[in-house]
Amino acid sequence: MAEAFSVTNDAIDPSLADVVKGNQDKVAGWMKGEPGAWGFLAGQAVIAVRGQAGRDLADMERRLVWSRMWWWLEQVRARLDGPI
C-alpha cells in the first residue's frame, strides 16, 4: 500500500524550488511588484504540489504551499539584496 503524501516543507521544497527556477521572469516581476506575478507563482506552486501529491490539496495545505512559496521568494530577494 502506498503511503499518503504529506504536505510538509521538506516534501514540497523541491517542487517549489523548481517553480522558482522555471519562472525566473515572474520571480523578477514579483520583486518589482508587478501585478499578477505573485498570483501566478502561487498558482504554479499549488499545481506543482498537487501533482506531487496526486490529489487536490485541502485549504490548510494550499495555505502552507503559499506561505512556503513566499518564503522561497524572500530567500531569492535576500540573496540578491545581500552582500556579493
PyMOL commands that set and color helices and strands:
alter all, ss='L'
color gray80, all
select helices_A, chain A and resi 9-22+24-32+37-53+59-81
alter helices_A, ss='H'
color red, helices_A
deselect
rebuild
show_as cartoon
